[in-house]
Amino acid sequence: WGRGPLAAIRRRNPMDIMTTDFQPFDDAFAQRVRDSFDKQGIMGHIGARLGEVRPGYCEIELPYSDAVSQQHGFFHGGVVGTIADSAGGFAAFSLMGPGDGVLTVEYKLNLMAPADGDELIARGYVVRPGKTLTVSRAEVVVVKNGQALPCAALQQTLMRVQGRADVVG
């Protein structure tokens, strides 16, 4: 455990994994992510906003409203999963090229606490980029009275789509 190429990864702070050193395919990656985000009807429908975007990293913020709640007044779990999936997906997309598309192949979502608060923030980051498949994670916090509480964690696999005009962005 103490030696070899993975030793530094094992020793670092788990939150440091969100600090990426990835190089984007092109300098317009952030604008491509913003344009793709704006095309997602679901993000507009639920009132989500795109936050910070950098190579291999993306934040999505969602203010609370009755439209995104469940019967007990918490954020609905489906909405938590929706912004987590998109944050991880856009983190992966930031490392892809112009003309590429991205689709989620699978994801696992753990709901760790009721999403009871004023705002959700999903922070997606790439764990391992690939030519065809990319693995990303997203951590979701719920903010209440200025305090952030982790409420969900997602791991996903995403597929780069190339050569299809109907799947760009």
N, C-alpha and C positions, 0 to 999 in steps of 0.2 A: 504493500500500500504506500510505502514511503518513497519509492523510486520509480523511474520510468516516465514515459511521456504524459501520463495522466496524473502524476503526482501533484503538479501545480494546480490542476483543476480541483482535485480533492481537498487541497488545503485552503483554497480561496473562499471568501465569504459567498454564500449562495446568492445574495443579491447582486454581486458583481457580475453574474452571468448576463444581466441585463445591460451591462456596459459592453457594447459591441465594437469590434475593430474590423468589421467587414467593409470591403470596398464595393460600392455600387457599380452596376454595369455601365451606367451613364450618369452624367451630372444632373439630369432632369428627373431623377428618381422620385424626389419629394412631390413634384408637380404631378407626375403620373399617379402617385398614390392619392393625392388630393382629388384629381379628376375622377379616378375610379370610385373613391369614397362618395363623391357627389352623385354618381350614377346609381348608387345602391338605394333603391326605393325604401327598403326597410329602415335604413339609417335615418332618412328624413321622416319617415312615418313615426318612428319612436322618439325623435327629437335628439338623436345622438350628434355629438360634435367630434371632429377630428382634432386631436391635440398634437403633441410632439411627434415628428417623424424624422428618423435618421436611419442610416443603413442598418437593416436588420432589426429595427425597433419601431413600434407604433403605439400611440395611446389613443383611446377613445373614451370620451366622457359622456355621461348620460344623467341629466337632472331628473329628479323624481317627479312623477305626475301620476294621476289616477289611471292614465292610459297605459302605463307600464307596470301596474301593480297587480298583485293577486288578492284573494279575498280577505287576507289578514292585514293588508296595507303595506306589505313588503314589496320590493321589486320582485317581479315574477321570475322564476328560475329560467324560463325560456328566453327572457330578455337578457339575463346575466350571460347565458350561453351564447346568445347572438352577438353581443359586443365582444366577448372573449374570442369567439371564432373569427370575427372580422379583424380584431387587433392582431392576432397571430398571423392571419392571412395577409394582411397588409405589411406586416414586418417581413414576411417571406417575399411578397411582391416587390418590396423595395430593392431586393437584390436581383431581380429579374430584368430582362431587357425590354426595350420598346417593341411593341407588337406581341409580347408574351401575355398570356392570361394565367390566372391562378385559380385552382379549384380545391376545395377541401376534400380529401380522400376519407379521412376518419378523424374523430376526436373523442377524447375522454374528458368529461367534466366532473370535478368534485365540488359539490356545494358544501362548504365547510361551516357556514353560519348563516342565519337569516339575513338577507340583504335589506336591513332596516335602516334607512337613512335618507339623506337629502340628495346624494349623488353617488353614482357608480363610476369608477375609473378602471378601465381594463388596460393593462400594459403587456403588449405582445412582443416577444423577442425570438429570434432565430437561435436554435440550439445547434443545428447542423444543416447548412445549405447543401443542395445537391443539384446536379444537372437536370434531373427529372423530378425527384422527390426531395422535399425540404421538411425538416422537423422543427416545429415552433412550440413555444409555450406561452401561456398568458396567465397573469395573476390579476385577480379582480379584487378591488377594495371597495367597501361602502363607506362613505363619509357621513358622519352624523355629529352635529355640534362641533365641527372642526377636527374631529378625531377620525382617523382612517382605521378600519378593521378589515383584515383579509376575510373574504367571504367565498371565494371560489378560485380554483386552479384548473387549468386546461392544458392538455398536451394534444398536439394534432400533427397529422401528416398532410402535406399539401403537394399538389401536382402542378408542375409547370406545363402549360399548354402552349404549343408553338404551331404556327402555320394554319391557324383557324381564325378567320376574320370574325366569326361569330363569338369567339371567346378571347377578346383582347381586353386587358385592363383588369 
